[in-house]
């Protein structure tokens, strides 16, 4: 399920307040700075730090590769 573009434009990481990358195929919002992923469940972002998934090096590299290869834009520009 895709997220609304107006919602994406205002989403930020609840911890570092920086932009995220929405990877629809993985149903996550990705923060490369903290190597963390926030789940999107039934079209609703779960933006709780304690529920975020910390990514190991391999998973972080895989997700970063998706962002690069698919040219996914951040939720907003800093």
PDB file of N, CA, C and O in Angstrom:
ATOM      1  N   UNK A   1       0.840  -1.173   0.000  1.00  0.00           N
ATOM      2  CA  UNK A   1       0.000   0.000   0.000  1.00  0.00           C
ATOM      3  C   UNK A   1       0.890   1.243   0.000  1.00  0.00           C
ATOM      4  O   UNK A   1       1.813   1.358   0.806  1.00  0.00           O
ATOM      5  N   UNK A   2       0.606   2.146  -0.893  1.00  0.00           N
ATOM      6  CA  UNK A   2       1.412   3.349  -1.041  1.00  0.00           C
ATOM      7  C   UNK A   2       1.011   4.405  -0.007  1.00  0.00           C
ATOM      8  O   UNK A   2      -0.144   4.490   0.409  1.00  0.00           O
ATOM      9  N   UNK A   3       1.993   5.198   0.387  1.00  0.00           N
ATOM     10  CA  UNK A   3       1.726   6.299   1.316  1.00  0.00           C
ATOM     11  C   UNK A   3       1.389   7.562   0.523  1.00  0.00           C
ATOM     12  O   UNK A   3       1.914   7.784  -0.568  1.00  0.00           O
ATOM     13  N   UNK A   4       0.529   8.362   1.075  1.00  0.00           N
ATOM     14  CA  UNK A   4       0.126   9.625   0.475  1.00  0.00           C
ATOM     15  C   UNK A   4       1.332  10.555   0.354  1.00  0.00           C
ATOM     16  O   UNK A   4       2.136  10.662   1.280  1.00  0.00           O
ATOM     17  N   UNK A   5       1.451  11.224  -0.785  1.00  0.00           N
ATOM     18  CA  UNK A   5       2.611  12.093  -1.011  1.00  0.00           C
ATOM     19  C   UNK A   5       2.652  13.271  -0.032  1.00  0.00           C
ATOM     20  O   UNK A   5       3.736  13.724   0.335  1.00  0.00           O
ATOM     21  N   UNK A   6       1.496  13.771   0.393  1.00  0.00           N
ATOM     22  CA  UNK A   6       1.474  14.865   1.370  1.00  0.00           C
ATOM     23  C   UNK A   6       2.014  14.394   2.717  1.00  0.00           C
ATOM     24  O   UNK A   6       2.715  15.136   3.404  1.00  0.00           O
ATOM     25  N   UNK A   7       1.689  13.166   3.090  1.00  0.00           N
ATOM     26  CA  UNK A   7       2.216  12.599   4.329  1.00  0.00           C
ATOM     27  C   UNK A   7       3.721  12.387   4.219  1.00  0.00           C
ATOM     28  O   UNK A   7       4.470  12.723   5.136  1.00  0.00           O
ATOM     29  N   UNK A   8       4.158  11.831   3.100  1.00  0.00           N
ATOM     30  CA  UNK A   8       5.600  11.591   2.914  1.00  0.00           C
ATOM     31  C   UNK A   8       6.408  12.880   3.015  1.00  0.00           C
ATOM     32  O   UNK A   8       7.522  12.876   3.538  1.00  0.00           O
ATOM     33  N   UNK A   9       5.857  13.965   2.525  1.00  0.00           N
ATOM     34  CA  UNK A   9       6.579  15.243   2.513  1.00  0.00           C
ATOM     35  C   UNK A   9       6.870  15.782   3.906  1.00  0.00           C
ATOM     36  O   UNK A   9       7.734  16.645   4.065  1.00  0.00           O
ATOM     37  N   UNK A  10       6.160  15.284   4.921  1.00  0.00           N
ATOM     38  CA  UNK A  10       6.376  15.806   6.276  1.00  0.00           C
ATOM     39  C   UNK A  10       6.966  14.772   7.236  1.00  0.00           C
ATOM     40  O   UNK A  10       7.270  15.099   8.383  1.00  0.00           O
ATOM     41  N   UNK A  11       7.130  13.537   6.782  1.00  0.00           N
ATOM     42  CA  UNK A  11       7.658  12.502   7.675  1.00  0.00           C
ATOM     43  C   UNK A  11       9.138  12.700   7.951  1.00  0.00           C
ATOM     44  O   UNK A  11       9.928  12.940   7.038  1.00  0.00           O
ATOM     45  N   UNK A  12       9.496  12.598   9.209  1.00  0.00           N
ATOM     46  CA  UNK A  12      10.893  12.703   9.645  1.00  0.00           C
ATOM     47  C   UNK A  12      11.144  11.628  10.686  1.00  0.00           C
ATOM     48  O   UNK A  12      10.212  11.136  11.323  1.00  0.00           O
ATOM     49  N   UNK A  13      12.400  11.269  10.854  1.00  0.00           N
ATOM     50  CA  UNK A  13      12.772  10.310  11.881  1.00  0.00           C
ATOM     51  C   UNK A  13      12.443  10.920  13.244  1.00  0.00           C
ATOM     52  O   UNK A  13      12.811  12.064  13.511  1.00  0.00           O
ATOM     53  N   UNK A  14      11.760  10.176  14.102  1.00  0.00           N
ATOM     54  CA  UNK A  14      11.423  10.725  15.415  1.00  0.00           C
ATOM     55  C   UNK A  14      12.631  10.920  16.329  1.00  0.00           C
ATOM     56  O   UNK A  14      12.547  11.644  17.321  1.00  0.00           O
ATOM     57  N   UNK A  15      13.756  10.276  16.002  1.00  0.00           N
ATOM     58  CA  UNK A  15      14.931  10.430  16.848  1.00  0.00           C
ATOM     59  C   UNK A  15      15.843  11.559  16.381  1.00  0.00           C
ATOM     60  O   UNK A  15      16.157  12.460  17.158  1.00  0.00           O
ATOM     61  N   UNK A  16      16.274  11.521  15.109  1.00  0.00           N
ATOM     62  CA  UNK A  16      17.224  12.560  14.658  1.00  0.00           C
ATOM     63  C   UNK A  16      16.576  13.663  13.826  1.00  0.00           C
ATOM     64  O   UNK A  16      17.253  14.596  13.394  1.00  0.00           O
ATOM     65  N   UNK A  17      15.261  13.558  13.599  1.00  0.00           N
ATOM     66  CA  UNK A  17      14.462  14.578  12.898  1.00  0.00           C
ATOM     67  C   UNK A  17      14.863  14.767  11.443  1.00  0.00           C
ATOM     68  O   UNK A  17      14.454  15.744  10.815  1.00  0.00           O
ATOM     69  N   UNK A  18      15.652  13.855  10.898  1.00  0.00           N
ATOM     70  CA  UNK A  18      16.084  13.938   9.514  1.00  0.00           C
ATOM     71  C   UNK A  18      15.130  13.230   8.568  1.00  0.00           C
ATOM     72  O   UNK A  18      14.198  12.554   9.004  1.00  0.00           O
ATOM     73  N   UNK A  19      15.367  13.388   7.264  1.00  0.00           N
ATOM     74  CA  UNK A  19      14.509  12.764   6.267  1.00  0.00           C
ATOM     75  C   UNK A  19      14.656  11.241   6.248  1.00  0.00           C
ATOM     76  O   UNK A  19      15.650  10.678   6.706  1.00  0.00           O
ATOM     77  N   UNK A  20      13.634  10.611   5.706  1.00  0.00           N
ATOM     78  CA  UNK A  20      13.581   9.162   5.570  1.00  0.00           C
ATOM     79  C   UNK A  20      13.413   8.809   4.100  1.00  0.00           C
ATOM     80  O   UNK A  20      13.140   9.680   3.274  1.00  0.00           O
ATOM     81  N   UNK A  21      13.574   7.548   3.780  1.00  0.00           N
ATOM     82  CA  UNK A  21      13.350   7.044   2.430  1.00  0.00           C
ATOM     83  C   UNK A  21      12.261   5.987   2.507  1.00  0.00           C
ATOM     84  O   UNK A  21      12.385   5.001   3.233  1.00  0.00           O
ATOM     85  N   UNK A  22      11.188   6.205   1.747  1.00  0.00           N
ATOM     86  CA  UNK A  22      10.087   5.248   1.742  1.00  0.00           C
ATOM     87  C   UNK A  22      10.372   4.186   0.687  1.00  0.00           C
ATOM     88  O   UNK A  22      10.463   4.481  -0.505  1.00  0.00           O
ATOM     89  N   UNK A  23      10.509   2.952   1.143  1.00  0.00           N
ATOM     90  CA  UNK A  23      10.748   1.831   0.238  1.00  0.00           C
ATOM     91  C   UNK A  23       9.480   0.993   0.255  1.00  0.00           C
ATOM     92  O   UNK A  23       9.283   0.138   1.118  1.00  0.00           O
ATOM     93  N   UNK A  24       8.634   1.263  -0.719  1.00  0.00           N
ATOM     94  CA  UNK A  24       7.310   0.653  -0.763  1.00  0.00           C
ATOM     95  C   UNK A  24       7.381  -0.867  -0.836  1.00  0.00           C
ATOM     96  O   UNK A  24       6.598  -1.555  -0.180  1.00  0.00           O
ATOM     97  N   UNK A  25       8.312  -1.398  -1.627  1.00  0.00           N
ATOM     98  CA  UNK A  25       8.419  -2.854  -1.786  1.00  0.00           C
ATOM     99  C   UNK A  25       8.778  -3.559  -0.478  1.00  0.00           C
ATOM    100  O   UNK A  25       8.476  -4.741  -0.308  1.00  0.00           O
ATOM    101  N   UNK A  26       9.422  -2.841   0.446  1.00  0.00           N
ATOM    102  CA  UNK A  26       9.817  -3.398   1.741  1.00  0.00           C
ATOM    103  C   UNK A  26       8.863  -2.982   2.856  1.00  0.00           C
ATOM    104  O   UNK A  26       8.958  -3.477   3.979  1.00  0.00           O
ATOM    105  N   UNK A  27       7.951  -2.074   2.542  1.00  0.00           N
ATOM    106  CA  UNK A  27       7.013  -1.508   3.527  1.00  0.00           C
ATOM    107  C   UNK A  27       7.758  -0.933   4.734  1.00  0.00           C
ATOM    108  O   UNK A  27       7.450  -1.231   5.888  1.00  0.00           O
ATOM    109  N   UNK A  28       8.763  -0.087   4.415  1.00  0.00           N
ATOM    110  CA  UNK A  28       9.544   0.550   5.471  1.00  0.00           C
ATOM    111  C   UNK A  28       9.856   1.994   5.123  1.00  0.00           C
ATOM    112  O   UNK A  28       9.833   2.397   3.960  1.00  0.00           O
ATOM    113  N   UNK A  29      10.148   2.755   6.161  1.00  0.00           N
ATOM    114  CA  UNK A  29      10.773   4.065   6.048  1.00  0.00           C
ATOM    115  C   UNK A  29      12.181   3.890   6.596  1.00  0.00           C
ATOM    116  O   UNK A  29      12.365   3.451   7.731  1.00  0.00           O
ATOM    117  N   UNK A  30      13.160   4.230   5.794  1.00  0.00           N
ATOM    118  CA  UNK A  30      14.562   3.925   6.084  1.00  0.00           C
ATOM    119  C   UNK A  30      15.319   5.178   6.479  1.00  0.00           C
ATOM    120  O   UNK A  30      15.223   6.211   5.816  1.00  0.00           O
ATOM    121  N   UNK A  31      16.078   5.077   7.573  1.00  0.00           N
ATOM    122  CA  UNK A  31      16.970   6.149   8.006  1.00  0.00           C
ATOM    123  C   UNK A  31      18.408   5.645   7.861  1.00  0.00           C
ATOM    124  O   UNK A  31      18.870   4.850   8.680  1.00  0.00           O
ATOM    125  N   UNK A  32      19.119   6.103   6.822  1.00  0.00           N
ATOM    126  CA  UNK A  32      20.491   5.629   6.619  1.00  0.00           C
ATOM    127  C   UNK A  32      21.474   6.158   7.662  1.00  0.00           C
ATOM    128  O   UNK A  32      22.513   5.541   7.896  1.00  0.00           O
ATOM    129  N   UNK A  33      21.162   7.279   8.284  1.00  0.00           N
ATOM    130  CA  UNK A  33      22.075   7.862   9.270  1.00  0.00           C
ATOM    131  C   UNK A  33      22.152   7.006  10.532  1.00  0.00           C
ATOM    132  O   UNK A  33      23.222   6.849  11.120  1.00  0.00           O
ATOM    133  N   UNK A  34      21.016   6.459  10.940  1.00  0.00           N
ATOM    134  CA  UNK A  34      20.959   5.629  12.145  1.00  0.00           C
ATOM    135  C   UNK A  34      20.899   4.141  11.813  1.00  0.00           C
ATOM    136  O   UNK A  34      20.863   3.300  12.711  1.00  0.00           O
ATOM    137  N   UNK A  35      20.887   3.819  10.512  1.00  0.00           N
ATOM    138  CA  UNK A  35      20.796   2.427  10.047  1.00  0.00           C
ATOM    139  C   UNK A  35      19.598   1.743  10.702  1.00  0.00           C
ATOM    140  O   UNK A  35      19.716   0.715  11.370  1.00  0.00           O
ATOM    141  N   UNK A  36      18.435   2.366  10.477  1.00  0.00           N
ATOM    142  CA  UNK A  36      17.210   1.931  11.138  1.00  0.00           C
ATOM    143  C   UNK A  36      16.067   1.948  10.131  1.00  0.00           C
ATOM    144  O   UNK A  36      16.061   2.747   9.194  1.00  0.00           O
ATOM    145  N   UNK A  37      15.096   1.053  10.337  1.00  0.00           N
ATOM    146  CA  UNK A  37      13.909   0.994   9.490  1.00  0.00           C
ATOM    147  C   UNK A  37      12.656   1.050  10.361  1.00  0.00           C
ATOM    148  O   UNK A  37      12.557   0.373  11.384  1.00  0.00           O
ATOM    149  N   UNK A  38      11.713   1.868   9.930  1.00  0.00           N
ATOM    150  CA  UNK A  38      10.412   1.973  10.580  1.00  0.00           C
ATOM    151  C   UNK A  38       9.393   1.264   9.696  1.00  0.00           C
ATOM    152  O   UNK A  38       9.328   1.524   8.494  1.00  0.00           O
ATOM    153  N   UNK A  39       8.609   0.386  10.271  1.00  0.00           N
ATOM    154  CA  UNK A  39       7.624  -0.380   9.520  1.00  0.00           C
ATOM    155  C   UNK A  39       6.472   0.507   9.059  1.00  0.00           C
ATOM    156  O   UNK A  39       6.125   1.498   9.702  1.00  0.00           O
ATOM    157  N   UNK A  40       5.895   0.120   7.928  1.00  0.00           N
ATOM    158  CA  UNK A  40       4.649   0.703   7.452  1.00  0.00           C
ATOM    159  C   UNK A  40       3.656  -0.458   7.430  1.00  0.00           C
ATOM    160  O   UNK A  40       3.787  -1.391   6.638  1.00  0.00           O
ATOM    161  N   UNK A  41       2.669  -0.380   8.307  1.00  0.00           N
ATOM    162  CA  UNK A  41       1.695  -1.472   8.438  1.00  0.00           C
ATOM    163  C   UNK A  41       0.322  -0.991   7.989  1.00  0.00           C
ATOM    164  O   UNK A  41      -0.220  -0.027   8.530  1.00  0.00           O
ATOM    165  N   UNK A  42      -0.226  -1.667   7.005  1.00  0.00           N
ATOM    166  CA  UNK A  42      -1.548  -1.311   6.462  1.00  0.00           C
ATOM    167  C   UNK A  42      -1.608   0.161   6.074  1.00  0.00           C
ATOM    168  O   UNK A  42      -2.616   0.833   6.290  1.00  0.00           O
ATOM    169  N   UNK A  43      -0.512   0.651   5.499  1.00  0.00           N
ATOM    170  CA  UNK A  43      -0.454   2.035   5.043  1.00  0.00           C
ATOM    171  C   UNK A  43      -0.226   3.058   6.130  1.00  0.00           C
ATOM    172  O   UNK A  43      -0.326   4.259   5.883  1.00  0.00           O
ATOM    173  N   UNK A  44       0.083   2.595   7.343  1.00  0.00           N
ATOM    174  CA  UNK A  44       0.307   3.512   8.467  1.00  0.00           C
ATOM    175  C   UNK A  44       1.749   3.381   8.952  1.00  0.00           C
ATOM    176  O   UNK A  44       2.157   2.303   9.384  1.00  0.00           O
ATOM    177  N   UNK A  45       2.528   4.467   8.885  1.00  0.00           N
ATOM    178  CA  UNK A  45       3.906   4.420   9.382  1.00  0.00           C
ATOM    179  C   UNK A  45       3.935   4.253  10.903  1.00  0.00           C
ATOM    180  O   UNK A  45       3.230   4.962  11.622  1.00  0.00           O
ATOM    181  N   UNK A  46       4.737   3.331  11.380  1.00  0.00           N
ATOM    182  CA  UNK A  46       4.909   3.111  12.815  1.00  0.00           C
ATOM    183  C   UNK A  46       6.183   3.871  13.214  1.00  0.00           C
ATOM    184  O   UNK A  46       7.294   3.356  13.090  1.00  0.00           O
ATOM    185  N   UNK A  47       5.996   5.081  13.684  1.00  0.00           N
ATOM    186  CA  UNK A  47       7.112   5.989  13.931  1.00  0.00           C
ATOM    187  C   UNK A  47       7.503   6.027  15.409  1.00  0.00           C
ATOM    188  O   UNK A  47       7.678   7.099  15.988  1.00  0.00           O
ATOM    189  N   UNK A  48       7.636   4.869  15.999  1.00  0.00           N
ATOM    190  CA  UNK A  48       8.057   4.754  17.388  1.00  0.00           C
ATOM    191  C   UNK A  48       9.490   4.238  17.418  1.00  0.00           C
ATOM    192  O   UNK A  48       9.788   3.186  16.851  1.00  0.00           O
ATOM    193  N   UNK A  49      10.364   4.968  18.069  1.00  0.00           N
ATOM    194  CA  UNK A  49      11.776   4.589  18.132  1.00  0.00           C
ATOM    195  C   UNK A  49      11.937   3.183  18.687  1.00  0.00           C
ATOM    196  O   UNK A  49      12.744   2.403  18.181  1.00  0.00           O
ATOM    197  N   UNK A  50      11.176   2.857  19.721  1.00  0.00           N
ATOM    198  CA  UNK A  50      11.320   1.544  20.351  1.00  0.00           C
ATOM    199  C   UNK A  50      10.827   0.397  19.465  1.00  0.00           C
ATOM    200  O   UNK A  50      11.140  -0.762  19.738  1.00  0.00           O
ATOM    201  N   UNK A  51      10.071   0.695  18.422  1.00  0.00           N
ATOM    202  CA  UNK A  51       9.609  -0.351  17.508  1.00  0.00           C
ATOM    203  C   UNK A  51      10.402  -0.394  16.208  1.00  0.00           C
ATOM    204  O   UNK A  51      10.172  -1.265  15.369  1.00  0.00           O
ATOM    205  N   UNK A  52      11.325   0.531  16.037  1.00  0.00           N
ATOM    206  CA  UNK A  52      12.150   0.552  14.828  1.00  0.00           C
ATOM    207  C   UNK A  52      13.098  -0.646  14.822  1.00  0.00           C
ATOM    208  O   UNK A  52      13.493  -1.155  15.871  1.00  0.00           O
ATOM    209  N   UNK A  53      13.444  -1.071  13.634  1.00  0.00           N
ATOM    210  CA  UNK A  53      14.365  -2.203  13.474  1.00  0.00           C
ATOM    211  C   UNK A  53      15.765  -1.664  13.170  1.00  0.00           C
ATOM    212  O   UNK A  53      15.962  -0.945  12.191  1.00  0.00           O
ATOM    213  N   UNK A  54      16.721  -2.013  14.009  1.00  0.00           N
ATOM    214  CA  UNK A  54      18.118  -1.678  13.727  1.00  0.00           C
ATOM    215  C   UNK A  54      18.633  -2.663  12.695  1.00  0.00           C
ATOM    216  O   UNK A  54      18.438  -3.871  12.826  1.00  0.00           O
ATOM    217  N   UNK A  55      19.289  -2.146  11.676  1.00  0.00           N
ATOM    218  CA  UNK A  55      19.756  -2.975  10.573  1.00  0.00           C
ATOM    219  C   UNK A  55      21.212  -3.376  10.776  1.00  0.00           C
ATOM    220  O   UNK A  55      22.039  -2.560  11.183  1.00  0.00           O
ATOM    221  N   UNK A  56      21.515  -4.634  10.490  1.00  0.00           N
ATOM    222  CA  UNK A  56      22.917  -5.040  10.526  1.00  0.00           C
ATOM    223  C   UNK A  56      23.595  -4.530   9.250  1.00  0.00           C
ATOM    224  O   UNK A  56      22.930  -3.996   8.362  1.00  0.00           O
ATOM    225  N   UNK A  57      24.900  -4.694   9.161  1.00  0.00           N
ATOM    226  CA  UNK A  57      25.655  -4.132   8.033  1.00  0.00           C
ATOM    227  C   UNK A  57      25.165  -4.633   6.683  1.00  0.00           C
ATOM    228  O   UNK A  57      25.044  -3.851   5.740  1.00  0.00           O
ATOM    229  N   UNK A  58      24.881  -5.932   6.579  1.00  0.00           N
ATOM    230  CA  UNK A  58      24.434  -6.498   5.307  1.00  0.00           C
ATOM    231  C   UNK A  58      23.062  -5.964   4.904  1.00  0.00           C
ATOM    232  O   UNK A  58      22.848  -5.600   3.748  1.00  0.00           O
ATOM    233  N   UNK A  59      22.146  -5.918   5.850  1.00  0.00           N
ATOM    234  CA  UNK A  59      20.798  -5.426   5.567  1.00  0.00           C
ATOM    235  C   UNK A  59      20.831  -3.938   5.246  1.00  0.00           C
ATOM    236  O   UNK A  59      20.119  -3.484   4.351  1.00  0.00           O
ATOM    237  N   UNK A  60      21.641  -3.180   5.961  1.00  0.00           N
ATOM    238  CA  UNK A  60      21.779  -1.758   5.681  1.00  0.00           C
ATOM    239  C   UNK A  60      22.322  -1.531   4.274  1.00  0.00           C
ATOM    240  O   UNK A  60      21.830  -0.663   3.554  1.00  0.00           O
ATOM    241  N   UNK A  61      23.318  -2.292   3.884  1.00  0.00           N
ATOM    242  CA  UNK A  61      23.878  -2.163   2.536  1.00  0.00           C
ATOM    243  C   UNK A  61      22.843  -2.527   1.476  1.00  0.00           C
ATOM    244  O   UNK A  61      22.770  -1.876   0.434  1.00  0.00           O
ATOM    245  N   UNK A  62      22.045  -3.557   1.732  1.00  0.00           N
ATOM    246  CA  UNK A  62      21.013  -3.971   0.780  1.00  0.00           C
ATOM    247  C   UNK A  62      19.956  -2.873   0.613  1.00  0.00           C
ATOM    248  O   UNK A  62      19.574  -2.536  -0.508  1.00  0.00           O
ATOM    249  N   UNK A  63      19.493  -2.323   1.730  1.00  0.00           N
ATOM    250  CA  UNK A  63      18.473  -1.275   1.682  1.00  0.00           C
ATOM    251  C   UNK A  63      19.039  -0.001   1.046  1.00  0.00           C
ATOM    252  O   UNK A  63      18.360   0.639   0.243  1.00  0.00           O
ATOM    253  N   UNK A  64      20.263   0.368   1.394  1.00  0.00           N
ATOM    254  CA  UNK A  64      20.898   1.538   0.789  1.00  0.00           C
ATOM    255  C   UNK A  64      21.029   1.341  -0.723  1.00  0.00           C
ATOM    256  O   UNK A  64      20.879   2.293  -1.490  1.00  0.00           O
ATOM    257  N   UNK A  65      21.309   0.112  -1.148  1.00  0.00           N
ATOM    258  CA  UNK A  65      21.387  -0.199  -2.571  1.00  0.00           C
ATOM    259  C   UNK A  65      20.043  -0.012  -3.264  1.00  0.00           C
ATOM    260  O   UNK A  65      19.997   0.463  -4.399  1.00  0.00           O
ATOM    261  N   UNK A  66      18.954  -0.378  -2.602  1.00  0.00           N
ATOM    262  CA  UNK A  66      17.625  -0.158  -3.176  1.00  0.00           C
ATOM    263  C   UNK A  66      17.360   1.332  -3.363  1.00  0.00           C
ATOM    264  O   UNK A  66      16.858   1.757  -4.404  1.00  0.00           O
ATOM    265  N   UNK A  67      17.700   2.117  -2.350  1.00  0.00           N
ATOM    266  CA  UNK A  67      17.514   3.566  -2.435  1.00  0.00           C
ATOM    267  C   UNK A  67      18.296   4.121  -3.623  1.00  0.00           C
ATOM    268  O   UNK A  67      17.774   4.912  -4.408  1.00  0.00           O
ATOM    269  N   UNK A  68      19.532   3.704  -3.743  1.00  0.00           N
ATOM    270  CA  UNK A  68      20.395   4.183  -4.832  1.00  0.00           C
ATOM    271  C   UNK A  68      19.881   3.700  -6.193  1.00  0.00           C
ATOM    272  O   UNK A  68      19.710   4.502  -7.110  1.00  0.00           O
ATOM    273  N   UNK A  69      19.636   2.400  -6.323  1.00  0.00           N
ATOM    274  CA  UNK A  69      19.254   1.829  -7.611  1.00  0.00           C
ATOM    275  C   UNK A  69      17.895   2.315  -8.097  1.00  0.00           C
ATOM    276  O   UNK A  69      17.694   2.517  -9.294  1.00  0.00           O
ATOM    277  N   UNK A  70      16.969   2.503  -7.169  1.00  0.00           N
ATOM    278  CA  UNK A  70      15.620   2.960  -7.526  1.00  0.00           C
ATOM    279  C   UNK A  70      15.492   4.480  -7.496  1.00  0.00           C
ATOM    280  O   UNK A  70      14.424   5.027  -7.771  1.00  0.00           O
ATOM    281  N   UNK A  71      16.583   5.150  -7.162  1.00  0.00           N
ATOM    282  CA  UNK A  71      16.628   6.608  -7.088  1.00  0.00           C
ATOM    283  C   UNK A  71      15.472   7.160  -6.241  1.00  0.00           C
ATOM    284  O   UNK A  71      14.737   8.056  -6.656  1.00  0.00           O
ATOM    285  N   UNK A  72      15.346   6.594  -5.058  1.00  0.00           N
ATOM    286  CA  UNK A  72      14.286   7.001  -4.130  1.00  0.00           C
ATOM    287  C   UNK A  72      14.668   8.326  -3.490  1.00  0.00           C
ATOM    288  O   UNK A  72      15.762   8.472  -2.944  1.00  0.00           O
ATOM    289  N   UNK A  73      13.774   9.272  -3.560  1.00  0.00           N
ATOM    290  CA  UNK A  73      14.030  10.592  -2.972  1.00  0.00           C
ATOM    291  C   UNK A  73      13.713  10.577  -1.488  1.00  0.00           C
ATOM    292  O   UNK A  73      12.863   9.810  -1.036  1.00  0.00           O
ATOM    293  N   UNK A  74      14.398  11.425  -0.727  1.00  0.00           N
ATOM    294  CA  UNK A  74      14.085  11.521   0.703  1.00  0.00           C
ATOM    295  C   UNK A  74      12.718  12.166   0.900  1.00  0.00           C
ATOM    296  O   UNK A  74      12.188  12.809  -0.006  1.00  0.00           O
ATOM    297  N   UNK A  75      12.158  11.990   2.087  1.00  0.00           N
ATOM    298  CA  UNK A  75      10.847  12.565   2.380  1.00  0.00           C
ATOM    299  C   UNK A  75      10.861  14.085   2.313  1.00  0.00           C
ATOM    300  O   UNK A  75       9.839  14.698   2.002  1.00  0.00           O
ATOM    301  N   UNK A  76      11.984  14.693   2.594  1.00  0.00           N
ATOM    302  CA  UNK A  76      12.151  16.134   2.440  1.00  0.00           C
ATOM    303  C   UNK A  76      13.639  16.426   2.319  1.00  0.00           C
ATOM    304  O   UNK A  76      14.482  15.590   2.645  1.00  0.00           O
ATOM    305  N   UNK A  77      13.944  17.625   1.844  1.00  0.00           N
ATOM    306  CA  UNK A  77      15.345  18.053   1.701  1.00  0.00           C
ATOM    307  C   UNK A  77      15.732  18.871   2.916  1.00  0.00           C
ATOM    308  O   UNK A  77      14.960  19.707   3.388  1.00  0.00           O
ATOM    309  N   UNK A  78      16.933  18.626   3.419  1.00  0.00           N
ATOM    310  CA  UNK A  78      17.418  19.403   4.576  1.00  0.00           C
ATOM    311  C   UNK A  78      18.038  20.681   4.127  1.00  0.00           C
ATOM    312  O   UNK A  78      18.502  21.466   4.954  1.00  0.00           O
TER     313      UNK A  78
END
